[in-house]
Amino acid sequence: MIRFRPGARSARSSLGVGVTLFTIVTACAPAPKQAQHSVDDYRSHADLRRQMLARCTNDPGGTAQDPDCVNAREAARVEGIGSLRTLPPLGLPAAPARRNP
């Protein structure tokens, strides 16, 4: 028979109860909210995107991580400027020549 030092048995049982409680709490957690519209939906419907962005900017503390707000912001980012790599040249004037002193 295995002999435990005094207090080890209570520590083991406390650990077992803690793990069991953690498992129960995490198993009963509500499922994360699913987005109603995808990024492609927001990209193809500008009015829907504007409405969602208005709702999200009106309450940034409550809706910052809302899946629909995230999708609408991403669609606005893509539809706005897109990638800097795909932008045409800006046509800025050439820099004046520098004179050596």
Contacts in CASP RR format, 6 or more apart in sequence:
PFRMAT RR
TARGET T0000
AUTHOR 0000-0000-0000
METHOD contacts of the structure
MODEL  1
MIRFRPGARSARSSLGVGVTLFTIVTACAPAPKQAQHSVDDYRSHADLRR
QMLARCTNDPGGTAQDPDCVNAREAARVEGIGSLRTLPPLGLPAAPARRN
P
4 12 0 8 1.000
32 67 0 8 1.000
33 66 0 8 1.000
33 67 0 8 1.000
34 67 0 8 1.000
35 67 0 8 1.000
35 68 0 8 1.000
35 70 0 8 1.000
35 71 0 8 1.000
36 68 0 8 1.000
37 48 0 8 1.000
37 52 0 8 1.000
37 68 0 8 1.000
37 71 0 8 1.000
37 72 0 8 1.000
38 71 0 8 1.000
39 71 0 8 1.000
39 74 0 8 1.000
39 75 0 8 1.000
39 78 0 8 1.000
40 75 0 8 1.000
41 48 0 8 1.000
41 71 0 8 1.000
41 75 0 8 1.000
42 48 0 8 1.000
42 49 0 8 1.000
42 52 0 8 1.000
42 71 0 8 1.000
42 72 0 8 1.000
42 74 0 8 1.000
42 75 0 8 1.000
42 76 0 8 1.000
43 49 0 8 1.000
43 75 0 8 1.000
43 78 0 8 1.000
43 79 0 8 1.000
46 79 0 8 1.000
49 72 0 8 1.000
49 75 0 8 1.000
49 76 0 8 1.000
49 79 0 8 1.000
52 68 0 8 1.000
52 69 0 8 1.000
52 72 0 8 1.000
53 69 0 8 1.000
53 72 0 8 1.000
53 73 0 8 1.000
53 76 0 8 1.000
55 63 0 8 1.000
55 69 0 8 1.000
56 63 0 8 1.000
56 64 0 8 1.000
56 66 0 8 1.000
56 68 0 8 1.000
56 69 0 8 1.000
56 72 0 8 1.000
56 73 0 8 1.000
63 69 0 8 1.000
81 87 0 8 1.000
END
